[in-house]
C-alpha cells in the first residue's frame, strides 16, 4: 500500500502545475506558466520554513497537533435571528498567513498516526 503522504502530495503537485502550451520552442524546457518571482522581502519565510520542517516522530506530539489544529475553520458562522439568516461570516482562516503550513502540519501528523502507528484517525476527521 502506497504511503498516504506520497500519493496525496504527488496528485496535489500535479494538479497545481500548469504548463505552457506546445507552441513554445523545443529548445527551452517547459516551465510553469504561473511562476511568480520570489520577492526579496519576505519576513514570514523563516517561520513558514520552520513549520514545514517540523518532523512528526512522536505519537503524543501527533495526537496534540491533531487535536490543536482544527480540521475546519471554527470562525465560519451563519448569524440567525428568529429562524432567519441575517448574515454569513465567511471562513477567516485563509487570512492567517500560516494557514497552509498549519494544515500541512496537521496532515503530516494524521499520516504519521495512520501509516506509522496504524491508529484509527477517524476521531480527528
Backbone torsions as a table, in degrees:
resi	resn	phi	psi	omega
1	UNK	NA	132.1	-176.8
2	UNK	-72.1	150.6	178.8
3	UNK	-65.4	135.3	-177.1
4	UNK	-61.0	-43.3	-178.4
5	UNK	-62.2	-45.0	-178.3
6	UNK	-62.0	-45.5	-176.5
7	UNK	-69.2	-39.2	-179.5
8	UNK	-71.3	-42.5	-179.0
9	UNK	-68.4	-35.5	177.0
10	UNK	-63.2	-43.5	-179.6
11	UNK	-71.2	-33.5	178.6
12	UNK	-69.1	-40.5	179.2
13	UNK	-67.2	-42.7	-178.9
14	UNK	-65.2	-34.9	-178.2
15	UNK	-78.0	-20.7	-177.5
16	UNK	-88.2	-18.5	-177.4
17	UNK	-86.8	128.9	171.7
18	UNK	-118.5	125.4	-172.8
19	UNK	-95.4	154.4	176.5
20	UNK	-63.7	156.2	-179.0
21	UNK	-69.3	167.9	-173.6
22	UNK	-73.7	-3.5	179.3
23	UNK	-77.6	-5.7	177.7
24	UNK	-67.1	154.2	-176.7
25	UNK	-65.4	147.1	-177.9
26	UNK	-70.5	-21.8	-176.5
27	UNK	-75.2	-24.7	-179.9
28	UNK	-96.5	137.1	176.9
29	UNK	-70.1	153.5	178.8
30	UNK	-67.9	136.9	178.6
31	UNK	-125.3	155.6	178.4
32	UNK	-61.7	136.8	-177.6
33	UNK	-73.6	-27.0	-175.4
34	UNK	-99.6	17.4	-178.1
35	UNK	-64.3	126.9	178.3
36	UNK	-109.4	130.1	179.8
37	UNK	-63.5	142.4	179.6
38	UNK	-68.4	136.0	176.3
39	UNK	-80.2	151.8	-179.1
40	UNK	-76.1	-28.0	-178.5
41	UNK	-98.5	103.6	179.4
42	UNK	-140.1	83.0	-176.0
43	UNK	-68.0	-19.9	-178.2
44	UNK	-92.8	-6.4	-177.1
45	UNK	-58.5	-44.0	179.7
46	UNK	-61.0	-38.2	179.6
47	UNK	-69.6	-39.4	177.5
48	UNK	-63.4	-43.2	178.1
49	UNK	-64.6	-35.3	177.6
50	UNK	-63.4	-45.7	178.0
51	UNK	-61.7	-42.1	-177.9
52	UNK	-70.0	-23.4	-177.8
53	UNK	-93.9	0.7	177.5
54	UNK	-70.2	122.7	178.3
55	UNK	-98.6	126.6	178.2
56	UNK	-91.2	108.6	-177.2
57	UNK	-134.2	14.6	-179.6
58	UNK	-134.5	136.5	-177.0
59	UNK	-64.4	-43.7	-178.6
60	UNK	-65.0	-41.3	178.4
61	UNK	-64.1	-41.8	179.1
62	UNK	-62.6	-42.1	178.0
63	UNK	-64.2	-41.7	179.2
64	UNK	-65.3	-42.3	178.7
65	UNK	-62.7	-42.9	-179.4
66	UNK	-66.5	-32.0	179.3
67	UNK	-84.0	-28.3	-179.3
68	UNK	-80.9	-39.2	-178.6
69	UNK	-90.4	117.3	-175.7
70	UNK	-71.2	152.0	178.5
71	UNK	-76.7	-29.5	179.7
72	UNK	-129.2	160.7	179.7
73	UNK	-67.3	121.4	-177.5
74	UNK	-78.8	-4.7	-174.7
75	UNK	-97.3	-11.8	-179.3
76	UNK	-71.6	125.4	-175.7
77	UNK	-146.0	154.6	165.9
78	UNK	-108.4	121.2	178.5
79	UNK	-91.0	118.6	-175.5
80	UNK	-119.1	147.2	176.0
81	UNK	-138.4	121.5	-177.6
82	UNK	54.7	39.4	176.2
83	UNK	82.1	-1.7	179.3
84	UNK	-108.6	138.2	179.4
85	UNK	-77.6	118.0	177.9
86	UNK	-80.3	-48.4	177.5
87	UNK	-160.9	166.6	-177.8
88	UNK	-116.9	128.0	174.8
89	UNK	-92.7	116.7	-177.6
90	UNK	-71.6	164.4	178.2
91	UNK	-64.3	127.0	-176.7
92	UNK	-97.1	-2.0	-176.7
93	UNK	-63.4	-30.6	-179.4
94	UNK	-65.7	-17.0	177.2
95	UNK	-79.2	-16.2	177.6
96	UNK	-70.4	123.2	-177.8
97	UNK	-67.5	-14.5	179.7
98	UNK	-109.7	18.2	-175.7
99	UNK	-57.4	-52.1	-177.1
100	UNK	-65.4	-36.4	179.8
101	UNK	-67.2	-40.3	179.1
102	UNK	-68.4	-40.0	178.4
103	UNK	-64.3	-41.0	178.3
104	UNK	-68.0	-34.7	176.4
105	UNK	-64.3	-42.8	177.0
106	UNK	-63.3	-40.6	178.8
107	UNK	-63.8	-41.4	177.4
108	UNK	-63.8	-38.1	178.2
109	UNK	-66.4	-42.4	177.7
110	UNK	-63.9	-41.7	179.1
111	UNK	-66.0	-36.2	177.2
112	UNK	-63.5	-45.1	-179.5
113	UNK	-64.7	-39.5	-177.0
114	UNK	-77.8	-47.6	-173.7
115	UNK	-80.5	-50.5	-173.8
116	UNK	-81.9	-42.7	-174.9
117	UNK	-94.3	-18.1	179.8
118	UNK	71.3	26.0	-178.4
119	UNK	-88.7	158.9	175.3
120	UNK	-83.2	121.0	-176.1
121	UNK	-103.9	12.6	-178.1
122	UNK	-63.8	-22.7	178.7
123	UNK	-69.4	-22.5	-178.8
124	UNK	-95.8	-4.4	-177.1
125	UNK	-95.6	NA	NA
